[in-house]
């Protein structure tokens, strides 16, 4: 009986993660590309996420937001205005009629503005 329950649980749990894209530079903040130079800190890798929870069958919000995930990553490094070598993932998992999550994850190196 235990084996049957374990097999049933494995079959009902669903989830996946998809790589949305790779970007050389991405930002949701204002970057002055004409009047200032930019420096990339390749020793640091920032990660930000935005998640929507699903309880039973009811979502707790409209959905995860890629912009919010990028903002969360950029704001982890004070003074950063963007990300370089960016990778964006979208994923979800769900245990039917119990709980699940849908999320965006953004990872990249921080970009800083440097005065000329």
Secondary structure, 3 states (H helix, E strand, C coil): CHHHHHHHHHHHEEEEEEEEEEEEEECCCCCCCCCCEEEECCCCCEEEEEEEEEECCEECCCCCCHHHHHHHHHCCCCCEEEEEEEEEEEEEEEECCCEEEEEEEEEEEEEEEECC
